[in-house]
């Protein structure tokens, strides 16, 4: 069995075994963490940072976690709402006047957080380089019309959510989302998570390893999408705008930019350290970022139904996906990153479970895979021990 390193309380031994099994099977390098009552009871890692398996994954190795970044952006909005600086029910133009065109005066801040704003992508063709230009990316969103009646439907805002929420945060605080997160969240918590990675950390980054290409025989053709466990087909296989290749995450330009929906860099320890605040009523390890009531807002259901982009049934709260009742405690929220990373927050158990890896298994899925789910289920086994 693969060797893992770090701390794991005896009762959560199944988490270590689950990570080791994953490293023996699909993973190249990965980390897993469990926080209980804000305290790390599991903080483990193993494997390698490179596909050739020559460089070990170390304690301070970090990598791009793709859409798990969205949980950090959502937390920033919840913190500002709890402080009274941001009204989640207010029309977006109240903070961003240029947004009030083409029928978007009806878009509220909560619509941005719940993928119901009707702006799942840009209408104007985008290059990857446009993602690195904040004024361009946000101005184009401010100018276009929603694809549906805001609040009536949901469609995953894979990249646009970060710019939409991030621009509101910038208008409210005068700081970029990455700067606000670093100064008000990661800094006080001592969490090694970055939205916009300084060059001084490049030597610690495990490059993203792209998944094998999907063969037409597996998909039935390029336009059929990915077959999901619900028996529906997702249109995620269609080219995006801009089209993103996994290897983009390994470029200096990607790392330096602030893409608050997709380019956060961290590991399981840092992801869990931040989100444990939400699990513990707003405070963890002596640092309070928001109130209990402020945390509860994450569980305010904004949408329940089939996501018109993902093609699967979803429940969206305020910036997080919500459990559909499959877990022991229904008061949980979560989100995952393209290719496999995952964080789950259980507000009743006061537990946070996180999994971060560098090898993507699927270039279609944004809902995680069995690796992260295995870590979550192992954590619940430990919780009930």
C-alpha positions as CSV (number, residue, x, y, z in Angstrom):
1,X,0.0,0.0,0.0
2,X,1.2,3.5,-0.8
3,X,3.0,5.4,1.9
4,X,1.2,8.4,3.4
5,X,2.6,11.1,5.7
6,X,1.2,13.4,8.3
7,X,-1.1,13.2,11.3
8,X,-4.2,11.0,11.5
9,X,-6.2,10.4,14.7
10,X,-6.8,6.7,15.3
11,X,-10.5,6.9,15.0
12,X,-10.1,8.3,11.4
13,X,-7.7,5.6,10.3
14,X,-10.1,4.8,7.4
15,X,-9.3,8.2,5.9
16,X,-5.6,7.3,5.7
17,X,-6.4,3.9,4.2
18,X,-8.7,5.6,1.6
19,X,-6.0,8.0,0.6
20,X,-3.4,5.2,0.4
21,X,-5.7,3.1,-1.8
22,X,-6.3,6.1,-4.1
23,X,-2.6,6.6,-4.4
24,X,-2.2,2.9,-5.3
25,X,-4.9,3.3,-8.0
26,X,-5.6,6.6,-9.7
27,X,-3.7,9.3,-7.9
28,X,-0.2,10.6,-8.5
29,X,-0.1,12.9,-5.6
30,X,-2.8,14.0,-3.1
31,X,-3.7,15.3,0.3
32,X,-6.6,14.8,2.6
33,X,-7.8,16.6,5.7
34,X,-10.5,16.4,8.3
35,X,-11.3,19.2,10.8
36,X,-13.5,18.5,13.7
37,X,-14.6,21.4,15.9
38,X,-12.1,23.5,14.0
39,X,-9.2,21.2,15.0
40,X,-7.3,19.1,12.4
41,X,-7.8,15.5,13.2
42,X,-6.5,14.3,9.8
43,X,-3.8,16.1,7.8
44,X,-2.1,13.6,5.5
45,X,-0.5,13.6,2.1
46,X,1.4,11.2,-0.2
47,X,2.6,10.4,-3.7
48,X,4.4,12.6,-6.2
49,X,4.1,16.1,-7.7
50,X,5.2,15.0,-11.2
51,X,3.7,12.4,-13.6
52,X,7.1,10.6,-13.8
53,X,6.8,10.0,-10.0
54,X,10.3,11.4,-9.2
55,X,9.4,14.3,-6.9
56,X,7.6,13.6,-3.6
57,X,4.5,15.4,-2.6
58,X,5.6,17.3,0.5
59,X,3.8,18.8,3.5
60,X,3.7,22.3,1.9
61,X,2.9,21.2,-1.7
62,X,0.1,23.1,-3.2
63,X,-1.8,22.8,-6.5
64,X,-4.6,24.4,-8.5
65,X,-7.9,23.3,-7.1
66,X,-10.1,24.6,-9.9
67,X,-13.7,25.2,-8.8
68,X,-13.1,24.4,-5.1
69,X,-12.0,28.0,-5.2
70,X,-15.6,29.0,-5.4
71,X,-16.1,28.1,-1.8
72,X,-13.5,30.7,-0.8
73,X,-15.2,33.3,-2.9
74,X,-18.6,32.5,-1.4
75,X,-17.2,32.7,2.1
76,X,-15.9,36.2,1.3
77,X,-19.4,37.3,0.3
78,X,-21.0,35.7,3.4
79,X,-18.5,37.5,5.6
80,X,-19.3,40.9,4.0
81,X,-23.1,40.1,4.4
82,X,-22.6,39.2,8.0
83,X,-20.8,42.5,8.6
84,X,-23.7,44.4,7.0
85,X,-21.5,45.7,4.1
86,X,-23.3,43.6,1.5
87,X,-27.0,42.8,1.1
88,X,-27.4,39.5,-0.6
89,X,-30.9,40.3,-1.6
90,X,-30.0,43.7,-3.1
91,X,-30.0,44.3,-6.9
92,X,-26.4,44.0,-8.2
93,X,-26.5,47.5,-9.8
94,X,-26.8,48.9,-6.3
95,X,-23.0,48.1,-6.0
96,X,-22.1,47.9,-9.7
97,X,-24.1,50.6,-11.6
98,X,-22.8,49.6,-15.0
99,X,-24.4,46.2,-14.6
100,X,-27.9,47.8,-14.9
101,X,-28.4,47.2,-18.6
102,X,-30.0,44.6,-20.9
103,X,-32.5,43.4,-18.3
104,X,-30.0,42.8,-15.5
105,X,-31.6,45.3,-13.1
106,X,-33.5,42.2,-11.8
107,X,-30.3,40.3,-11.0
108,X,-29.7,40.2,-7.2
109,X,-26.5,39.4,-5.4
110,X,-27.9,36.0,-4.3
111,X,-28.4,35.1,-7.9
112,X,-24.7,35.5,-8.6
113,X,-23.9,33.1,-5.7
114,X,-26.4,30.5,-6.8
115,X,-25.8,30.2,-10.5
116,X,-29.2,31.6,-11.3
117,X,-28.2,35.0,-12.7
118,X,-28.4,33.9,-16.3
119,X,-24.8,34.7,-17.1
120,X,-23.2,31.3,-17.3
121,X,-20.6,32.3,-19.9
122,X,-19.6,35.3,-22.0
123,X,-21.6,36.0,-25.2
124,X,-18.6,37.7,-26.8
125,X,-15.8,35.3,-27.8
126,X,-13.1,35.1,-25.1
127,X,-9.5,34.1,-25.3
128,X,-7.8,32.5,-22.3
129,X,-5.8,35.7,-22.0
130,X,-9.0,37.7,-21.4
131,X,-9.5,35.8,-18.1
132,X,-6.3,37.5,-16.9
133,X,-7.7,41.0,-17.7
134,X,-10.2,41.8,-14.9
135,X,-11.7,45.0,-16.5
136,X,-12.3,43.2,-19.8
137,X,-13.9,40.1,-18.3
138,X,-16.2,42.1,-16.0
139,X,-17.1,44.8,-18.5
140,X,-18.3,42.2,-21.0
141,X,-20.5,40.6,-18.4
142,X,-21.9,43.9,-17.4
143,X,-22.9,44.7,-21.0
144,X,-24.7,41.4,-21.9
145,X,-28.2,40.3,-21.3
146,X,-29.1,37.3,-19.1
147,X,-29.8,34.0,-20.8
148,X,-32.9,33.4,-18.7
149,X,-35.1,35.2,-16.2
150,X,-32.8,35.8,-13.2
151,X,-33.6,33.5,-10.4
152,X,-36.0,31.3,-12.4
153,X,-33.5,28.7,-13.5
154,X,-29.9,27.7,-12.7
155,X,-27.0,27.0,-15.0
156,X,-23.5,26.5,-13.7
157,X,-21.5,29.7,-14.0
158,X,-18.1,27.9,-14.2
159,X,-15.9,30.9,-14.7
160,X,-18.2,33.9,-14.7
161,X,-19.3,33.5,-11.1
162,X,-15.9,34.5,-9.8
163,X,-15.9,37.7,-11.8
164,X,-19.5,38.5,-10.9
165,X,-19.1,38.0,-7.2
166,X,-15.5,39.3,-7.2
167,X,-16.5,42.6,-8.9
168,X,-19.2,43.1,-6.3
169,X,-16.7,42.5,-3.5
170,X,-14.3,44.9,-5.2
171,X,-17.0,47.6,-5.4
172,X,-17.9,47.1,-1.7
173,X,-14.4,46.9,-0.2
174,X,-12.1,48.6,-2.7
175,X,-10.0,45.5,-2.9
176,X,-9.8,42.6,-5.3
177,X,-11.3,39.3,-4.3
178,X,-7.9,37.8,-4.0
179,X,-6.6,40.7,-1.8
180,X,-9.7,40.6,0.4
181,X,-9.5,36.9,0.8
182,X,-5.8,37.0,1.6
183,X,-6.0,39.8,4.2
184,X,-9.4,39.0,5.8
185,X,-9.6,35.2,5.6
186,X,-6.4,33.3,4.8
187,X,-4.1,35.6,6.7
188,X,-5.9,35.6,10.0
189,X,-6.4,31.8,9.8
190,X,-2.8,31.1,8.7
191,X,-4.2,29.2,5.7
192,X,-1.8,28.5,2.8
193,X,-4.4,29.2,0.1
194,X,-4.0,31.8,-2.6
195,X,-6.2,33.4,-5.2
196,X,-3.5,34.9,-7.4
197,X,-0.3,33.1,-6.6
198,X,2.9,35.1,-6.0
199,X,5.9,33.8,-8.0
200,X,7.7,33.0,-4.7
201,X,5.5,30.0,-4.3
202,X,6.0,28.4,-7.7
203,X,8.5,26.0,-6.5
204,X,5.9,24.4,-4.2
205,X,3.3,23.9,-6.9
206,X,2.4,20.4,-8.1
207,X,1.6,20.8,-11.8
208,X,-1.9,19.7,-13.0
209,X,-1.8,16.4,-14.8
210,X,-4.4,16.4,-17.5
211,X,-6.7,13.4,-17.8
212,X,-6.5,11.0,-20.8
213,X,-8.6,12.1,-23.7
214,X,-12.1,10.8,-24.0
215,X,-12.5,8.5,-27.0
216,X,-15.5,8.9,-29.3
217,X,-16.4,5.2,-28.6
218,X,-16.8,6.1,-24.9
219,X,-19.0,9.1,-25.5
220,X,-20.9,8.2,-28.6
221,X,-19.6,11.3,-30.3
222,X,-18.2,14.7,-29.4
223,X,-21.6,16.3,-28.9
224,X,-23.3,13.8,-26.6
225,X,-21.7,15.0,-23.4
226,X,-20.8,12.9,-20.4
227,X,-23.2,10.3,-19.1
228,X,-23.9,10.9,-15.5
229,X,-25.0,8.7,-12.6
230,X,-28.5,10.1,-12.9
231,X,-28.9,8.8,-16.5
232,X,-29.0,12.3,-18.0
233,X,-26.4,13.8,-20.4
234,X,-24.5,16.9,-19.6
235,X,-23.6,19.4,-22.3
236,X,-20.2,20.0,-20.5
237,X,-18.4,18.4,-23.4
238,X,-19.2,21.3,-25.7
239,X,-16.3,23.7,-26.1
240,X,-16.3,26.5,-23.5
241,X,-15.8,30.2,-23.9
242,X,-12.9,30.5,-23.6
243,X,-11.9,26.9,-24.3
244,X,-9.7,25.9,-21.3
245,X,-7.2,23.1,-21.4
246,X,-6.0,21.6,-18.0
247,X,-2.4,22.6,-18.8
248,X,-3.3,26.3,-18.7
249,X,-3.2,25.9,-14.9
250,X,0.5,25.3,-15.2
251,X,1.4,28.6,-16.8
252,X,2.8,31.6,-14.9
253,X,0.0,33.8,-16.3
254,X,-2.7,31.6,-14.9
255,X,-1.1,31.5,-11.5
256,X,-0.6,35.3,-11.2
257,X,-4.1,36.1,-12.3
258,X,-7.1,36.3,-10.0
259,X,-9.8,33.9,-11.3
260,X,-12.0,33.6,-8.2
261,X,-14.0,30.7,-9.6
262,X,-11.1,28.5,-10.7
263,X,-7.5,29.3,-9.9
264,X,-7.1,29.0,-6.2
265,X,-3.9,27.2,-5.1
266,X,-3.8,25.2,-1.9
267,X,-3.9,21.8,-0.4
268,X,-6.4,19.8,1.7
269,X,-5.0,21.3,4.9
270,X,-5.6,24.9,3.7
271,X,-8.9,24.2,2.1
272,X,-10.2,22.6,5.3
273,X,-8.7,25.3,7.5
274,X,-10.7,28.0,5.7
275,X,-13.9,26.1,5.4
276,X,-13.8,24.9,9.0
277,X,-14.9,28.4,10.0
278,X,-18.2,27.8,8.3
279,X,-18.6,24.4,10.0
280,X,-18.0,25.9,13.4
281,X,-20.4,28.8,13.6
282,X,-18.0,31.4,12.2
283,X,-15.0,30.8,14.4
284,X,-12.1,28.4,14.4
285,X,-8.8,28.1,16.3
286,X,-9.4,31.4,18.0
287,X,-10.3,33.4,14.9
288,X,-13.9,34.6,14.4
289,X,-14.8,35.7,10.8
290,X,-18.6,35.7,11.0
291,X,-21.6,34.9,13.2
292,X,-23.5,31.6,13.6
293,X,-26.4,33.3,11.7
294,X,-24.0,34.3,9.0
295,X,-22.9,30.7,8.5
296,X,-26.5,29.5,8.3
297,X,-27.0,31.7,5.2
298,X,-24.9,29.2,3.2
299,X,-27.8,26.7,3.6
300,X,-30.6,29.1,2.4
301,X,-31.8,27.2,-0.7
302,X,-31.9,29.3,-3.8
303,X,-32.5,26.6,-6.4
304,X,-33.6,23.0,-6.6
305,X,-34.0,21.3,-10.0
306,X,-32.0,20.3,-13.1
307,X,-29.0,22.6,-13.8
308,X,-29.4,23.5,-17.5
309,X,-25.6,23.5,-18.0
310,X,-24.6,20.5,-16.0
311,X,-27.7,18.6,-17.0
312,X,-28.2,17.0,-13.5
313,X,-30.4,17.7,-10.5
314,X,-28.8,20.3,-8.2
315,X,-29.6,22.2,-5.0
316,X,-27.8,25.5,-4.6
317,X,-27.5,27.4,-1.4
318,X,-25.7,30.7,-1.0
319,X,-22.5,30.0,-2.9
320,X,-22.4,26.3,-2.1
321,X,-24.0,23.1,-3.4
322,X,-26.3,21.5,-0.8
323,X,-26.6,17.9,0.1
324,X,-29.6,16.1,-1.3
325,X,-29.9,13.9,1.8
326,X,-27.5,11.2,0.8
327,X,-25.2,12.0,3.8
328,X,-25.7,11.2,7.5
329,X,-26.4,14.9,8.3
330,X,-28.6,16.8,5.8
331,X,-27.2,20.2,6.9
332,X,-24.1,20.0,4.7
333,X,-22.8,22.0,1.9
334,X,-20.0,21.4,-0.6
335,X,-18.3,22.0,-3.8
336,X,-15.6,20.4,-5.9
337,X,-13.1,21.2,-8.6
338,X,-12.7,20.2,-12.2
339,X,-11.0,16.8,-12.2
340,X,-11.5,15.8,-8.6
341,X,-10.8,18.1,-5.7
342,X,-13.6,18.4,-3.1
343,X,-14.6,20.1,0.2
344,X,-17.6,19.2,2.3
345,X,-18.8,21.2,5.3
346,X,-21.1,19.6,7.9
347,X,-22.6,22.3,10.1
348,X,-24.3,19.8,12.5
349,X,-21.2,17.6,13.0
350,X,-18.9,20.7,12.9
351,X,-16.8,18.8,10.5
352,X,-14.9,19.7,7.3
353,X,-13.5,17.2,4.9
354,X,-11.2,18.1,2.0
355,X,-9.3,16.4,-0.7
356,X,-6.8,17.9,-3.2
357,X,-4.8,16.1,-5.9
358,X,-2.9,17.0,-9.0
359,X,-4.1,14.3,-11.4
360,X,-7.4,14.9,-13.1
361,X,-9.4,11.8,-14.0
362,X,-12.1,13.5,-16.1
363,X,-12.0,16.6,-18.3
364,X,-15.8,16.8,-18.2
365,X,-16.9,16.6,-14.5
366,X,-17.1,19.4,-12.1
367,X,-18.9,17.4,-9.5
368,X,-15.9,15.4,-8.3
369,X,-15.3,11.6,-8.5
370,X,-15.0,8.5,-6.4
371,X,-11.7,9.6,-4.9
372,X,-13.0,12.6,-3.0
373,X,-16.2,10.8,-2.2
374,X,-14.2,7.9,-0.7
375,X,-12.4,10.4,1.6
376,X,-15.7,11.9,2.7
377,X,-17.3,8.5,3.5
378,X,-14.2,7.4,5.4
379,X,-14.4,10.6,7.5
380,X,-18.0,9.8,8.4
381,X,-17.0,6.3,9.3
382,X,-14.5,7.8,11.7
383,X,-17.1,10.3,13.0
384,X,-19.4,7.4,14.0
385,X,-16.7,5.3,15.5
